[in-house]
Amino acid sequence: MQSRGVSIFRLFLGVGCFLMGGYANAQQGDTCEEQRAAIMNKIEHASAEGNTHKQSGLETALSYVNRYCSDRVSDKHEDRISRAESEVELRSNQLDAAIETDSPVLIKKYHAKLELALRKLEIAHGSTGQ
């Protein structure tokens, strides 16, 4: 009887690790809809193979995705781009003001800051939101 308890414990431990692994993979840039589709595909395969334990674990994972998944990463990505664009605008205005003063030191300083802001903007546009 005790060995059955240990087996059930190992089963739940395995399912828990599987779910956490799936959750970690899901956080790597997949949208919620992509995660749902991938899990549904795995559920269909497990069902076709008659693997009820795997199917049950996947259904639990799907319920967690449905309950907790959020595509807020794209919102963060848009915020990052917006902040970078604002910084480019600020640095451009500073460079314009430096050009009006005709100070080579200030022009060089704000030109360098503008170049850095443009690189940040380029990175923000190229990033996947991770």
C-alpha positions as CSV (number, residue, x, y, z in Angstrom):
1,M,0.0,0.0,0.0
2,Q,2.8,2.4,0.8
3,S,4.4,1.8,-2.6
4,R,1.2,2.8,-4.3
5,G,1.3,6.1,-2.3
6,V,4.8,6.7,-3.4
7,S,3.8,6.0,-7.0
8,I,1.0,8.5,-6.8
9,F,3.3,11.0,-5.3
10,R,5.8,10.5,-8.1
11,L,3.0,10.8,-10.7
12,F,1.9,14.2,-9.2
13,L,5.5,15.3,-8.9
14,G,6.0,14.4,-12.6
15,V,2.9,16.2,-13.7
16,G,3.8,19.2,-11.6
17,C,7.3,19.4,-13.2
18,F,5.7,19.0,-16.6
19,L,3.3,21.8,-16.0
20,M,6.0,24.1,-14.6
21,G,8.2,23.3,-17.6
22,G,5.4,24.1,-19.9
23,Y,4.7,27.3,-18.1
24,A,8.4,28.3,-18.3
25,N,8.5,27.6,-22.0
26,A,5.3,29.5,-22.5
27,Q,6.9,32.6,-21.0
28,Q,9.5,32.7,-23.8
29,G,7.4,34.8,-26.1
30,D,4.5,32.7,-27.2
31,T,1.2,34.4,-27.2
32,C,-1.6,33.0,-25.1
33,E,-3.4,31.8,-28.3
34,E,-0.2,30.0,-29.5
35,Q,0.1,28.3,-26.1
36,R,-3.5,27.2,-26.2
37,A,-3.1,25.8,-29.7
38,A,0.0,23.9,-28.7
39,I,-1.6,22.4,-25.7
40,M,-4.7,21.4,-27.6
41,N,-2.6,19.7,-30.2
42,K,-0.8,17.8,-27.5
43,I,-4.1,16.8,-25.9
44,E,-5.3,15.5,-29.2
45,H,-2.1,13.4,-29.6
46,A,-2.4,12.1,-26.0
47,S,-6.0,11.2,-26.6
48,A,-5.2,9.4,-29.8
49,E,-2.5,7.4,-28.0
50,G,-4.9,6.6,-25.2
51,N,-2.6,8.2,-22.7
52,T,-5.2,9.5,-20.2
53,H,-2.7,10.6,-17.5
54,K,-0.9,12.9,-20.0
55,Q,-4.2,14.1,-21.4
56,S,-5.3,15.0,-17.8
57,G,-2.1,16.8,-17.1
58,L,-2.4,18.7,-20.4
59,E,-6.0,19.7,-19.7
60,T,-4.9,21.0,-16.3
61,A,-2.1,23.0,-18.1
62,L,-4.7,24.3,-20.5
63,S,-6.9,25.5,-17.7
64,Y,-4.0,27.3,-16.1
65,V,-3.2,29.0,-19.5
66,N,-6.9,30.0,-19.8
67,R,-6.9,31.4,-16.3
68,Y,-3.5,33.1,-15.9
69,C,-2.1,33.8,-19.4
70,S,-1.8,37.4,-20.4
71,D,-0.3,38.9,-23.5
72,R,0.8,42.0,-21.6
73,V,4.4,41.4,-22.9
74,S,3.4,43.1,-26.1
75,D,2.1,46.0,-24.0
76,K,5.5,46.2,-22.4
77,H,7.1,46.1,-25.8
78,E,5.0,49.0,-27.0
79,D,5.8,51.0,-23.9
80,R,9.5,50.4,-24.4
81,I,9.2,51.7,-28.0
82,S,7.2,54.7,-26.8
83,R,9.8,55.6,-24.2
84,A,12.6,55.2,-26.7
85,E,10.8,57.4,-29.2
86,S,10.3,60.1,-26.5
87,E,14.0,60.0,-25.7
88,V,14.9,60.4,-29.4
89,E,12.6,63.4,-29.6
90,L,14.1,64.9,-26.4
91,R,17.7,64.4,-27.6
92,S,16.9,65.8,-31.0
93,N,15.5,69.0,-29.4
94,Q,18.6,69.2,-27.2
95,L,20.8,68.9,-30.3
96,D,18.8,71.6,-32.1
97,A,19.2,73.9,-29.2
98,A,22.9,73.2,-29.1
99,I,23.2,73.9,-32.8
100,E,21.5,77.3,-32.2
101,T,24.1,78.2,-29.5
102,D,26.8,77.3,-32.1
103,S,28.8,75.5,-29.3
104,P,30.9,72.6,-30.8
105,V,31.2,71.0,-27.3
106,L,27.4,71.0,-26.7
107,I,26.8,69.9,-30.3
108,K,29.1,67.0,-29.9
109,K,27.6,66.1,-26.5
110,Y,24.0,66.1,-27.7
111,H,24.8,64.4,-31.0
112,A,26.3,61.5,-29.1
113,K,23.3,61.4,-26.8
114,L,21.0,61.4,-29.9
115,E,22.9,58.5,-31.5
116,L,22.6,56.5,-28.3
117,A,18.8,57.2,-28.1
118,L,18.5,56.1,-31.8
119,R,20.3,52.9,-31.0
120,K,18.0,52.3,-28.1
121,L,15.0,52.9,-30.3
122,E,16.4,50.5,-32.9
123,I,16.9,47.8,-30.2
124,A,13.3,48.4,-28.9
125,H,11.9,47.9,-32.4
126,G,14.0,44.8,-32.9
127,S,13.3,43.2,-29.6
128,T,10.6,40.5,-29.1
129,G,9.4,41.9,-25.8
130,Q,11.3,39.5,-23.7
